[in-house]
Amino acid sequence: MPVMDGYTATNENKELSRIPIIAMTANAFKEDEDEALKAGMQAHVAKPIDVDILLETLTNVLTKHR
């Protein structure tokens, strides 16, 4: 993102908490996942995308976020 990264955008838009946000990034370490969750995202999916993991993550996030 040209102005700010996704972590900053999520952190600055806490009022959007009713909208689930999933990090999709090449940063695949546990620390990266922890940073995404700390910023307020509901999940983290590492690239390259594994479709089964993506579908499982979407299902988990969307069923918890009703």
PDB file of N, CA, C, O and CB in Angstrom:
ATOM      1  N   MET A   1       0.852  -1.168   0.000  1.00  0.00           N
ATOM      2  CA  MET A   1       0.000   0.000   0.000  1.00  0.00           C
ATOM      3  C   MET A   1       0.901   1.236   0.000  1.00  0.00           C
ATOM      4  O   MET A   1       1.886   1.282   0.737  1.00  0.00           O
ATOM      5  CB  MET A   1      -0.971  -0.005   1.226  1.00  0.00           C
ATOM      6  N   PRO A   2       0.579   2.214  -0.802  1.00  0.00           N
ATOM      7  CA  PRO A   2       1.482   3.349  -0.959  1.00  0.00           C
ATOM      8  C   PRO A   2       1.584   4.263   0.255  1.00  0.00           C
ATOM      9  O   PRO A   2       2.647   4.841   0.481  1.00  0.00           O
ATOM     10  CB  PRO A   2       1.053   4.146  -2.117  1.00  0.00           C
ATOM     11  N   VAL A   3       0.532   4.420   1.040  1.00  0.00           N
ATOM     12  CA  VAL A   3       0.557   5.381   2.133  1.00  0.00           C
ATOM     13  C   VAL A   3       0.904   4.729   3.467  1.00  0.00           C
ATOM     14  O   VAL A   3       1.661   5.295   4.256  1.00  0.00           O
ATOM     15  CB  VAL A   3      -0.780   6.078   2.237  1.00  0.00           C
ATOM     16  N   MET A   4       0.360   3.552   3.722  1.00  0.00           N
ATOM     17  CA  MET A   4       0.648   2.846   4.979  1.00  0.00           C
ATOM     18  C   MET A   4       0.494   1.347   4.751  1.00  0.00           C
ATOM     19  O   MET A   4      -0.149   0.910   3.796  1.00  0.00           O
ATOM     20  CB  MET A   4      -0.295   3.331   6.131  1.00  0.00           C
ATOM     21  N   ASP A   5       1.095   0.572   5.646  1.00  0.00           N
ATOM     22  CA  ASP A   5       0.970  -0.878   5.508  1.00  0.00           C
ATOM     23  C   ASP A   5      -0.351  -1.353   6.111  1.00  0.00           C
ATOM     24  O   ASP A   5      -1.052  -0.594   6.782  1.00  0.00           O
ATOM     25  CB  ASP A   5       2.162  -1.595   6.186  1.00  0.00           C
ATOM     26  N   GLY A   6      -0.674  -2.609   5.863  1.00  0.00           N
ATOM     27  CA  GLY A   6      -1.940  -3.168   6.315  1.00  0.00           C
ATOM     28  C   GLY A   6      -2.086  -3.209   7.822  1.00  0.00           C
ATOM     29  O   GLY A   6      -3.192  -3.065   8.343  1.00  0.00           O
ATOM     30  N   TYR A   7      -0.971  -3.407   8.536  1.00  0.00           N
ATOM     31  CA  TYR A   7      -1.031  -3.446   9.994  1.00  0.00           C
ATOM     32  C   TYR A   7      -1.441  -2.078  10.533  1.00  0.00           C
ATOM     33  O   TYR A   7      -2.292  -1.978  11.417  1.00  0.00           O
ATOM     34  CB  TYR A   7       0.331  -3.880  10.588  1.00  0.00           C
ATOM     35  N   THR A   8      -0.829  -1.028   9.992  1.00  0.00           N
ATOM     36  CA  THR A   8      -1.145   0.329  10.426  1.00  0.00           C
ATOM     37  C   THR A   8      -2.586   0.680  10.071  1.00  0.00           C
ATOM     38  O   THR A   8      -3.312   1.246  10.888  1.00  0.00           O
ATOM     39  CB  THR A   8      -0.176   1.339   9.790  1.00  0.00           C
ATOM     40  N   ALA A   9      -2.995   0.346   8.858  1.00  0.00           N
ATOM     41  CA  ALA A   9      -4.365   0.643   8.425  1.00  0.00           C
ATOM     42  C   ALA A   9      -5.384  -0.047   9.320  1.00  0.00           C
ATOM     43  O   ALA A   9      -6.391   0.554   9.694  1.00  0.00           O
ATOM     44  CB  ALA A   9      -4.574   0.211   6.967  1.00  0.00           C
ATOM     45  N   THR A  10      -5.129  -1.301   9.665  1.00  0.00           N
ATOM     46  CA  THR A  10      -6.038  -2.042  10.540  1.00  0.00           C
ATOM     47  C   THR A  10      -6.065  -1.421  11.925  1.00  0.00           C
ATOM     48  O   THR A  10      -7.130  -1.230  12.511  1.00  0.00           O
ATOM     49  CB  THR A  10      -5.626  -3.519  10.629  1.00  0.00           C
ATOM     50  N   ASN A  11      -4.888  -1.107  12.440  1.00  0.00           N
ATOM     51  CA  ASN A  11      -4.781  -0.540  13.780  1.00  0.00           C
ATOM     52  C   ASN A  11      -5.458   0.822  13.873  1.00  0.00           C
ATOM     53  O   ASN A  11      -6.041   1.148  14.907  1.00  0.00           O
ATOM     54  CB  ASN A  11      -3.322  -0.420  14.183  1.00  0.00           C
ATOM     55  N   GLU A  12      -5.394   1.616  12.822  1.00  0.00           N
ATOM     56  CA  GLU A  12      -5.982   2.950  12.834  1.00  0.00           C
ATOM     57  C   GLU A  12      -7.482   2.942  12.558  1.00  0.00           C
ATOM     58  O   GLU A  12      -8.145   3.966  12.724  1.00  0.00           O
ATOM     59  CB  GLU A  12      -5.289   3.818  11.820  1.00  0.00           C
ATOM     60  N   ASN A  13      -8.017   1.819  12.147  1.00  0.00           N
ATOM     61  CA  ASN A  13      -9.438   1.740  11.811  1.00  0.00           C
ATOM     62  C   ASN A  13     -10.161   0.737  12.701  1.00  0.00           C
ATOM     63  O   ASN A  13     -10.881  -0.130  12.207  1.00  0.00           O
ATOM     64  CB  ASN A  13      -9.617   1.360  10.343  1.00  0.00           C
ATOM     65  N   LYS A  14      -9.972   0.853  13.987  1.00  0.00           N
ATOM     66  CA  LYS A  14     -10.595  -0.068  14.940  1.00  0.00           C
ATOM     67  C   LYS A  14     -12.120  -0.053  14.835  1.00  0.00           C
ATOM     68  O   LYS A  14     -12.771  -1.047  15.156  1.00  0.00           O
ATOM     69  CB  LYS A  14     -10.173   0.286  16.362  1.00  0.00           C
ATOM     70  N   GLU A  15     -12.700   1.078  14.382  1.00  0.00           N
ATOM     71  CA  GLU A  15     -14.152   1.142  14.249  1.00  0.00           C
ATOM     72  C   GLU A  15     -14.662   0.198  13.172  1.00  0.00           C
ATOM     73  O   GLU A  15     -15.862  -0.066  13.093  1.00  0.00           O
ATOM     74  CB  GLU A  15     -14.587   2.561  13.938  1.00  0.00           C
ATOM     75  N   LEU A  16     -13.758  -0.313  12.343  1.00  0.00           N
ATOM     76  CA  LEU A  16     -14.146  -1.279  11.317  1.00  0.00           C
ATOM     77  C   LEU A  16     -14.115  -2.706  11.852  1.00  0.00           C
ATOM     78  O   LEU A  16     -14.130  -3.659  11.073  1.00  0.00           O
ATOM     79  CB  LEU A  16     -13.231  -1.159  10.106  1.00  0.00           C
ATOM     80  N   SER A  17     -14.073  -2.860  13.158  1.00  0.00           N
ATOM     81  CA  SER A  17     -13.924  -4.187  13.757  1.00  0.00           C
ATOM     82  C   SER A  17     -15.048  -5.144  13.380  1.00  0.00           C
ATOM     83  O   SER A  17     -14.907  -6.356  13.538  1.00  0.00           O
ATOM     84  CB  SER A  17     -13.858  -4.064  15.254  1.00  0.00           C
ATOM     85  N   ARG A  18     -16.149  -4.618  12.889  1.00  0.00           N
ATOM     86  CA  ARG A  18     -17.235  -5.505  12.455  1.00  0.00           C
ATOM     87  C   ARG A  18     -16.924  -6.134  11.102  1.00  0.00           C
ATOM     88  O   ARG A  18     -17.627  -7.042  10.659  1.00  0.00           O
ATOM     89  CB  ARG A  18     -18.561  -4.734  12.380  1.00  0.00           C
ATOM     90  N   ILE A  19     -15.879  -5.655  10.451  1.00  0.00           N
ATOM     91  CA  ILE A  19     -15.460  -6.204   9.162  1.00  0.00           C
ATOM     92  C   ILE A  19     -14.241  -7.093   9.393  1.00  0.00           C
ATOM     93  O   ILE A  19     -13.210  -6.594   9.845  1.00  0.00           O
ATOM     94  CB  ILE A  19     -15.139  -5.062   8.131  1.00  0.00           C
ATOM     95  N   PRO A  20     -14.320  -8.382   9.102  1.00  0.00           N
ATOM     96  CA  PRO A  20     -13.158  -9.246   9.318  1.00  0.00           C
ATOM     97  C   PRO A  20     -12.025  -8.898   8.344  1.00  0.00           C
ATOM     98  O   PRO A  20     -12.254  -8.656   7.159  1.00  0.00           O
ATOM     99  CB  PRO A  20     -13.557 -10.727   9.161  1.00  0.00           C
ATOM    100  N   ILE A  21     -10.809  -8.881   8.874  1.00  0.00           N
ATOM    101  CA  ILE A  21      -9.624  -8.590   8.069  1.00  0.00           C
ATOM    102  C   ILE A  21      -8.667  -9.760   8.204  1.00  0.00           C
ATOM    103  O   ILE A  21      -8.340 -10.187   9.311  1.00  0.00           O
ATOM    104  CB  ILE A  21      -8.943  -7.251   8.509  1.00  0.00           C
ATOM    105  N   ILE A  22      -8.220 -10.272   7.064  1.00  0.00           N
ATOM    106  CA  ILE A  22      -7.274 -11.387   7.034  1.00  0.00           C
ATOM    107  C   ILE A  22      -6.005 -10.917   6.340  1.00  0.00           C
ATOM    108  O   ILE A  22      -6.052 -10.434   5.209  1.00  0.00           O
ATOM    109  CB  ILE A  22      -7.881 -12.635   6.309  1.00  0.00           C
ATOM    110  N   ALA A  23      -4.881 -11.058   7.011  1.00  0.00           N
ATOM    111  CA  ALA A  23      -3.597 -10.710   6.400  1.00  0.00           C
ATOM    112  C   ALA A  23      -3.238 -11.771   5.367  1.00  0.00           C
ATOM    113  O   ALA A  23      -3.319 -12.967   5.646  1.00  0.00           O
ATOM    114  CB  ALA A  23      -2.473 -10.584   7.478  1.00  0.00           C
ATOM    115  N   MET A  24      -2.845 -11.336   4.184  1.00  0.00           N
ATOM    116  CA  MET A  24      -2.348 -12.243   3.149  1.00  0.00           C
ATOM    117  C   MET A  24      -0.990 -11.696   2.738  1.00  0.00           C
ATOM    118  O   MET A  24      -0.899 -10.700   2.020  1.00  0.00           O
ATOM    119  CB  MET A  24      -3.348 -12.353   1.906  1.00  0.00           C
ATOM    120  N   THR A  25       0.058 -12.354   3.198  1.00  0.00           N
ATOM    121  CA  THR A  25       1.387 -11.798   3.043  1.00  0.00           C
ATOM    122  C   THR A  25       2.425 -12.895   2.856  1.00  0.00           C
ATOM    123  O   THR A  25       2.207 -14.048   3.229  1.00  0.00           O
ATOM    124  CB  THR A  25       1.741 -10.942   4.242  1.00  0.00           C
ATOM    125  N   ALA A  26       3.551 -12.518   2.274  1.00  0.00           N
ATOM    126  CA  ALA A  26       4.666 -13.451   2.133  1.00  0.00           C
ATOM    127  C   ALA A  26       5.431 -13.587   3.444  1.00  0.00           C
ATOM    128  O   ALA A  26       6.280 -14.469   3.578  1.00  0.00           O
ATOM    129  CB  ALA A  26       5.611 -12.992   1.017  1.00  0.00           C
ATOM    130  N   ASN A  27       5.139 -12.728   4.404  1.00  0.00           N
ATOM    131  CA  ASN A  27       5.772 -12.806   5.725  1.00  0.00           C
ATOM    132  C   ASN A  27       5.130 -13.956   6.484  1.00  0.00           C
ATOM    133  O   ASN A  27       4.021 -13.827   7.002  1.00  0.00           O
ATOM    134  CB  ASN A  27       5.629 -11.454   6.518  1.00  0.00           C
ATOM    135  N   ALA A  28       5.832 -15.079   6.548  1.00  0.00           N
ATOM    136  CA  ALA A  28       5.207 -16.321   7.001  1.00  0.00           C
ATOM    137  C   ALA A  28       5.671 -16.807   8.376  1.00  0.00           C
ATOM    138  O   ALA A  28       5.321 -17.913   8.787  1.00  0.00           O
ATOM    139  CB  ALA A  28       5.468 -17.387   6.002  1.00  0.00           C
ATOM    140  N   PHE A  29       6.444 -16.006   9.081  1.00  0.00           N
ATOM    141  CA  PHE A  29       6.916 -16.436  10.391  1.00  0.00           C
ATOM    142  C   PHE A  29       5.837 -16.247  11.455  1.00  0.00           C
ATOM    143  O   PHE A  29       4.902 -15.468  11.268  1.00  0.00           O
ATOM    144  CB  PHE A  29       8.179 -15.667  10.778  1.00  0.00           C
ATOM    145  N   LYS A  30       5.971 -16.959  12.562  1.00  0.00           N
ATOM    146  CA  LYS A  30       5.024 -16.856  13.676  1.00  0.00           C
ATOM    147  C   LYS A  30       4.938 -15.415  14.167  1.00  0.00           C
ATOM    148  O   LYS A  30       3.857 -14.955  14.536  1.00  0.00           O
ATOM    149  CB  LYS A  30       5.440 -17.791  14.834  1.00  0.00           C
ATOM    150  N   GLU A  31       6.053 -14.701  14.177  1.00  0.00           N
ATOM    151  CA  GLU A  31       6.069 -13.311  14.615  1.00  0.00           C
ATOM    152  C   GLU A  31       5.197 -12.436  13.704  1.00  0.00           C
ATOM    153  O   GLU A  31       4.568 -11.483  14.164  1.00  0.00           O
ATOM    154  CB  GLU A  31       7.511 -12.780  14.641  1.00  0.00           C
ATOM    155  N   ASP A  32       5.168 -12.771  12.415  1.00  0.00           N
ATOM    156  CA  ASP A  32       4.348 -12.018  11.464  1.00  0.00           C
ATOM    157  C   ASP A  32       2.863 -12.249  11.737  1.00  0.00           C
ATOM    158  O   ASP A  32       2.061 -11.316  11.694  1.00  0.00           O
ATOM    159  CB  ASP A  32       4.694 -12.420  10.015  1.00  0.00           C
ATOM    160  N   GLU A  33       2.512 -13.490  12.014  1.00  0.00           N
ATOM    161  CA  GLU A  33       1.120 -13.793  12.368  1.00  0.00           C
ATOM    162  C   GLU A  33       0.730 -13.075  13.656  1.00  0.00           C
ATOM    163  O   GLU A  33      -0.355 -12.502  13.755  1.00  0.00           O
ATOM    164  CB  GLU A  33       0.916 -15.318  12.526  1.00  0.00           C
ATOM    165  N   ASP A  34       1.628 -13.111  14.639  1.00  0.00           N
ATOM    166  CA  ASP A  34       1.359 -12.428  15.903  1.00  0.00           C
ATOM    167  C   ASP A  34       1.155 -10.925  15.687  1.00  0.00           C
ATOM    168  O   ASP A  34       0.276 -10.324  16.305  1.00  0.00           O
ATOM    169  CB  ASP A  34       2.508 -12.669  16.892  1.00  0.00           C
ATOM    170  N   GLU A  35       1.963 -10.317  14.816  1.00  0.00           N
ATOM    171  CA  GLU A  35       1.849  -8.884  14.533  1.00  0.00           C
ATOM    172  C   GLU A  35       0.499  -8.562  13.885  1.00  0.00           C
ATOM    173  O   GLU A  35      -0.123  -7.550  14.208  1.00  0.00           O
ATOM    174  CB  GLU A  35       3.001  -8.423  13.617  1.00  0.00           C
ATOM    175  N   ALA A  36       0.053  -9.422  12.976  1.00  0.00           N
ATOM    176  CA  ALA A  36      -1.238  -9.206  12.315  1.00  0.00           C
ATOM    177  C   ALA A  36      -2.371  -9.268  13.333  1.00  0.00           C
ATOM    178  O   ALA A  36      -3.266  -8.422  13.318  1.00  0.00           O
ATOM    179  CB  ALA A  36      -1.462 -10.254  11.200  1.00  0.00           C
ATOM    180  N   LEU A  37      -2.339 -10.250  14.205  1.00  0.00           N
ATOM    181  CA  LEU A  37      -3.386 -10.387  15.223  1.00  0.00           C
ATOM    182  C   LEU A  37      -3.340  -9.232  16.211  1.00  0.00           C
ATOM    183  O   LEU A  37      -4.382  -8.729  16.630  1.00  0.00           O
ATOM    184  CB  LEU A  37      -3.240 -11.721  15.969  1.00  0.00           C
ATOM    185  N   LYS A  38      -2.142  -8.811  16.582  1.00  0.00           N
ATOM    186  CA  LYS A  38      -1.979  -7.681  17.500  1.00  0.00           C
ATOM    187  C   LYS A  38      -2.534  -6.396  16.885  1.00  0.00           C
ATOM    188  O   LYS A  38      -3.068  -5.548  17.600  1.00  0.00           O
ATOM    189  CB  LYS A  38      -0.495  -7.496  17.866  1.00  0.00           C
ATOM    190  N   ALA A  39      -2.410  -6.249  15.569  1.00  0.00           N
ATOM    191  CA  ALA A  39      -2.918  -5.057  14.877  1.00  0.00           C
ATOM    192  C   ALA A  39      -4.440  -5.050  14.802  1.00  0.00           C
ATOM    193  O   ALA A  39      -5.041  -4.014  14.521  1.00  0.00           O
ATOM    194  CB  ALA A  39      -2.334  -4.976  13.470  1.00  0.00           C
ATOM    195  N   GLY A  40      -5.068  -6.202  15.052  1.00  0.00           N
ATOM    196  CA  GLY A  40      -6.523  -6.269  15.029  1.00  0.00           C
ATOM    197  C   GLY A  40      -7.100  -7.124  13.917  1.00  0.00           C
ATOM    198  O   GLY A  40      -8.318  -7.201  13.755  1.00  0.00           O
ATOM    199  N   MET A  41      -6.227  -7.768  13.147  1.00  0.00           N
ATOM    200  CA  MET A  41      -6.723  -8.663  12.100  1.00  0.00           C
ATOM    201  C   MET A  41      -7.208  -9.957  12.741  1.00  0.00           C
ATOM    202  O   MET A  41      -6.759 -10.331  13.825  1.00  0.00           O
ATOM    203  CB  MET A  41      -5.618  -8.953  11.039  1.00  0.00           C
ATOM    204  N   GLN A  42      -8.122 -10.633  12.065  1.00  0.00           N
ATOM    205  CA  GLN A  42      -8.686 -11.849  12.626  1.00  0.00           C
ATOM    206  C   GLN A  42      -7.902 -13.100  12.258  1.00  0.00           C
ATOM    207  O   GLN A  42      -8.049 -14.133  12.912  1.00  0.00           O
ATOM    208  CB  GLN A  42     -10.100 -11.999  12.175  1.00  0.00           C
ATOM    209  N   ALA A  43      -7.072 -13.026  11.221  1.00  0.00           N
ATOM    210  CA  ALA A  43      -6.313 -14.206  10.803  1.00  0.00           C
ATOM    211  C   ALA A  43      -5.151 -13.782   9.910  1.00  0.00           C
ATOM    212  O   ALA A  43      -5.031 -12.621   9.520  1.00  0.00           O
ATOM    213  CB  ALA A  43      -7.228 -15.218  10.062  1.00  0.00           C
ATOM    214  N   HIS A  44      -4.304 -14.754   9.602  1.00  0.00           N
ATOM    215  CA  HIS A  44      -3.112 -14.536   8.790  1.00  0.00           C
ATOM    216  C   HIS A  44      -2.955 -15.728   7.859  1.00  0.00           C
ATOM    217  O   HIS A  44      -2.986 -16.875   8.304  1.00  0.00           O
ATOM    218  CB  HIS A  44      -1.836 -14.340   9.680  1.00  0.00           C
ATOM    219  N   VAL A  45      -2.788 -15.461   6.570  1.00  0.00           N
ATOM    220  CA  VAL A  45      -2.553 -16.517   5.582  1.00  0.00           C
ATOM    221  C   VAL A  45      -1.277 -16.159   4.830  1.00  0.00           C
ATOM    222  O   VAL A  45      -1.164 -15.069   4.270  1.00  0.00           O
ATOM    223  CB  VAL A  45      -3.779 -16.679   4.593  1.00  0.00           C
ATOM    224  N   ALA A  46      -0.318 -17.082   4.820  1.00  0.00           N
ATOM    225  CA  ALA A  46       0.964 -16.819   4.168  1.00  0.00           C
ATOM    226  C   ALA A  46       0.914 -17.184   2.688  1.00  0.00           C
ATOM    227  O   ALA A  46       0.251 -18.139   2.284  1.00  0.00           O
ATOM    228  CB  ALA A  46       2.084 -17.598   4.863  1.00  0.00           C
ATOM    229  N   LYS A  47       1.628 -16.400   1.896  1.00  0.00           N
ATOM    230  CA  LYS A  47       1.793 -16.693   0.469  1.00  0.00           C
ATOM    231  C   LYS A  47       3.001 -17.597   0.300  1.00  0.00           C
ATOM    232  O   LYS A  47       3.920 -17.521   1.116  1.00  0.00           O
ATOM    233  CB  LYS A  47       1.956 -15.381  -0.370  1.00  0.00           C
ATOM    234  N   PRO A  48       3.046 -18.436  -0.700  1.00  0.00           N
ATOM    235  CA  PRO A  48       2.015 -18.645  -1.702  1.00  0.00           C
ATOM    236  C   PRO A  48       0.782 -19.283  -1.061  1.00  0.00           C
ATOM    237  O   PRO A  48       0.883 -20.107  -0.152  1.00  0.00           O
ATOM    238  CB  PRO A  48       2.548 -19.524  -2.851  1.00  0.00           C
ATOM    239  N   ILE A  49      -0.359 -18.884  -1.555  1.00  0.00           N
ATOM    240  CA  ILE A  49      -1.638 -19.295  -0.972  1.00  0.00           C
ATOM    241  C   ILE A  49      -1.911 -20.767  -1.235  1.00  0.00           C
ATOM    242  O   ILE A  49      -1.850 -21.236  -2.371  1.00  0.00           O
ATOM    243  CB  ILE A  49      -2.780 -18.444  -1.530  1.00  0.00           C
ATOM    244  N   ASP A  50      -2.212 -21.480  -0.164  1.00  0.00           N
ATOM    245  CA  ASP A  50      -2.692 -22.853  -0.242  1.00  0.00           C
ATOM    246  C   ASP A  50      -4.218 -22.749  -0.158  1.00  0.00           C
ATOM    247  O   ASP A  50      -4.751 -22.316   0.864  1.00  0.00           O
ATOM    248  CB  ASP A  50      -2.078 -23.781   0.919  1.00  0.00           C
ATOM    249  N   VAL A  51      -4.907 -23.133  -1.198  1.00  0.00           N
ATOM    250  CA  VAL A  51      -6.357 -22.950  -1.279  1.00  0.00           C
ATOM    251  C   VAL A  51      -7.076 -23.627  -0.117  1.00  0.00           C
ATOM    252  O   VAL A  51      -8.041 -23.071   0.408  1.00  0.00           O
ATOM    253  CB  VAL A  51      -6.884 -23.496  -2.603  1.00  0.00           C
ATOM    254  N   ASP A  52      -6.638 -24.791   0.291  1.00  0.00           N
ATOM    255  CA  ASP A  52      -7.293 -25.476   1.414  1.00  0.00           C
ATOM    256  C   ASP A  52      -7.155 -24.669   2.703  1.00  0.00           C
ATOM    257  O   ASP A  52      -8.112 -24.553   3.469  1.00  0.00           O
ATOM    258  CB  ASP A  52      -6.698 -26.883   1.607  1.00  0.00           C
ATOM    259  N   ILE A  53      -5.978 -24.118   2.941  1.00  0.00           N
ATOM    260  CA  ILE A  53      -5.758 -23.295   4.140  1.00  0.00           C
ATOM    261  C   ILE A  53      -6.577 -22.014   4.047  1.00  0.00           C
ATOM    262  O   ILE A  53      -7.162 -21.581   5.040  1.00  0.00           O
ATOM    263  CB  ILE A  53      -4.250 -22.959   4.315  1.00  0.00           C
ATOM    264  N   LEU A  54      -6.626 -21.407   2.871  1.00  0.00           N
ATOM    265  CA  LEU A  54      -7.410 -20.193   2.686  1.00  0.00           C
ATOM    266  C   LEU A  54      -8.890 -20.460   2.971  1.00  0.00           C
ATOM    267  O   LEU A  54      -9.526 -19.693   3.694  1.00  0.00           O
ATOM    268  CB  LEU A  54      -7.227 -19.648   1.259  1.00  0.00           C
ATOM    269  N   LEU A  55      -9.434 -21.523   2.418  1.00  0.00           N
ATOM    270  CA  LEU A  55     -10.848 -21.848   2.642  1.00  0.00           C
ATOM    271  C   LEU A  55     -11.134 -22.148   4.108  1.00  0.00           C
ATOM    272  O   LEU A  55     -12.164 -21.731   4.639  1.00  0.00           O
ATOM    273  CB  LEU A  55     -11.258 -23.042   1.782  1.00  0.00           C
ATOM    274  N   GLU A  56     -10.241 -22.859   4.757  1.00  0.00           N
ATOM    275  CA  GLU A  56     -10.398 -23.160   6.186  1.00  0.00           C
ATOM    276  C   GLU A  56     -10.365 -21.868   7.008  1.00  0.00           C
ATOM    277  O   GLU A  56     -11.166 -21.686   7.925  1.00  0.00           O
ATOM    278  CB  GLU A  56      -9.285 -24.131   6.666  1.00  0.00           C
ATOM    279  N   THR A  57      -9.444 -20.988   6.673  1.00  0.00           N
ATOM    280  CA  THR A  57      -9.325 -19.713   7.387  1.00  0.00           C
ATOM    281  C   THR A  57     -10.573 -18.865   7.183  1.00  0.00           C
ATOM    282  O   THR A  57     -11.114 -18.314   8.142  1.00  0.00           O
ATOM    283  CB  THR A  57      -8.079 -18.943   6.916  1.00  0.00           C
ATOM    284  N   LEU A  58     -11.031 -18.756   5.943  1.00  0.00           N
ATOM    285  CA  LEU A  58     -12.243 -17.985   5.664  1.00  0.00           C
ATOM    286  C   LEU A  58     -13.446 -18.543   6.423  1.00  0.00           C
ATOM    287  O   LEU A  58     -14.231 -17.788   6.996  1.00  0.00           O
ATOM    288  CB  LEU A  58     -12.532 -17.976   4.161  1.00  0.00           C
ATOM    289  N   THR A  59     -13.584 -19.856   6.423  1.00  0.00           N
ATOM    290  CA  THR A  59     -14.686 -20.494   7.138  1.00  0.00           C
ATOM    291  C   THR A  59     -14.618 -20.177   8.624  1.00  0.00           C
ATOM    292  O   THR A  59     -15.625 -19.808   9.230  1.00  0.00           O
ATOM    293  CB  THR A  59     -14.665 -22.012   6.919  1.00  0.00           C
ATOM    294  N   ASN A  60     -13.441 -20.317   9.211  1.00  0.00           N
ATOM    295  CA  ASN A  60     -13.265 -20.052  10.641  1.00  0.00           C
ATOM    296  C   ASN A  60     -13.581 -18.595  10.985  1.00  0.00           C
ATOM    297  O   ASN A  60     -14.318 -18.314  11.930  1.00  0.00           O
ATOM    298  CB  ASN A  60     -11.833 -20.389  11.068  1.00  0.00           C
ATOM    299  N   VAL A  61     -13.014 -17.680  10.207  1.00  0.00           N
ATOM    300  CA  VAL A  61     -13.208 -16.264  10.491  1.00  0.00           C
ATOM    301  C   VAL A  61     -14.676 -15.866  10.306  1.00  0.00           C
ATOM    302  O   VAL A  61     -15.244 -15.170  11.147  1.00  0.00           O
ATOM    303  CB  VAL A  61     -12.307 -15.411   9.587  1.00  0.00           C
ATOM    304  N   LEU A  62     -15.274 -16.301   9.226  1.00  0.00           N
ATOM    305  CA  LEU A  62     -16.645 -15.880   8.948  1.00  0.00           C
ATOM    306  C   LEU A  62     -17.666 -16.491   9.894  1.00  0.00           C
ATOM    307  O   LEU A  62     -18.675 -15.855  10.198  1.00  0.00           O
ATOM    308  CB  LEU A  62     -17.004 -16.232   7.540  1.00  0.00           C
ATOM    309  N   THR A  63     -17.428 -17.714  10.369  1.00  0.00           N
ATOM    310  CA  THR A  63     -18.374 -18.310  11.322  1.00  0.00           C
ATOM    311  C   THR A  63     -18.231 -17.689  12.713  1.00  0.00           C
ATOM    312  O   THR A  63     -19.207 -17.612  13.458  1.00  0.00           O
ATOM    313  CB  THR A  63     -18.162 -19.830  11.403  1.00  0.00           C
ATOM    314  N   LYS A  64     -17.045 -17.256  13.058  1.00  0.00           N
ATOM    315  CA  LYS A  64     -16.839 -16.604  14.363  1.00  0.00           C
ATOM    316  C   LYS A  64     -17.299 -15.161  14.357  1.00  0.00           C
ATOM    317  O   LYS A  64     -17.585 -14.594  15.412  1.00  0.00           O
ATOM    318  CB  LYS A  64     -15.373 -16.666  14.759  1.00  0.00           C
ATOM    319  N   HIS A  65     -17.373 -14.558  13.176  1.00  0.00           N
ATOM    320  CA  HIS A  65     -17.595 -13.121  13.072  1.00  0.00           C
ATOM    321  C   HIS A  65     -19.048 -12.766  12.747  1.00  0.00           C
ATOM    322  O   HIS A  65     -19.315 -11.648  12.304  1.00  0.00           O
ATOM    323  CB  HIS A  65     -16.685 -12.543  12.019  1.00  0.00           C
ATOM    324  N   ARG A  66     -19.962 -13.656  12.949  1.00  0.00           N
ATOM    325  CA  ARG A  66     -21.376 -13.364  12.628  1.00  0.00           C
ATOM    326  C   ARG A  66     -21.965 -12.401  13.591  1.00  0.00           C
ATOM    327  O   ARG A  66     -23.138 -12.047  13.471  1.00  0.00           O
ATOM    328  CB  ARG A  66     -22.206 -14.622  12.617  1.00  0.00           C
TER     329      ARG A  66
END
